[in-house]
Amino acid sequence: MARDSKNDIRLRIHKRIRSRVKGTPERPRLAVFRSVKHIYAQVIDDSQGHTLVAAGSNEKSAAGGGNVAGAKNVGKAVAERAKEKGIKSVVFDRGGYLYHGRVKALAEAARQAGLEF
């Protein structure tokens, strides 16, 4: 009996979440991806399959890298860019990760910067 890797389990959870969470033009999806070194966030309209806004800790303007401080900067950046495009509310997609640590920091920073979810 083969054991699933952590990423296989995460992808299975993510698939389950995505069956319930859909981004619409009125309320797009704020998707989070966490790698070992960085964290990324995208605001996606699933009806057209377009990324409307994106931010990541690998950008030159982002300070803090892939840690909690970097996640806060990414959350703030993605919220500001979304507001520039007229997006006020989103649905949050944690991407199969636990709502804890870097993912939670990104979400709370986006909320403080004015995104509603």
Secondary structure, DSSP 8 states (H G I E B T S, - for coil): -----HHHHHHHHHHHHHHH----SSS-EEEEEE-SS-EEEEEEETTTTEEEEEEETTSTT--STTSHHHHHHHHHHHHHHHHHTT--B-EEE-TTS-SSTHHHHHHHHHHHTT-B-
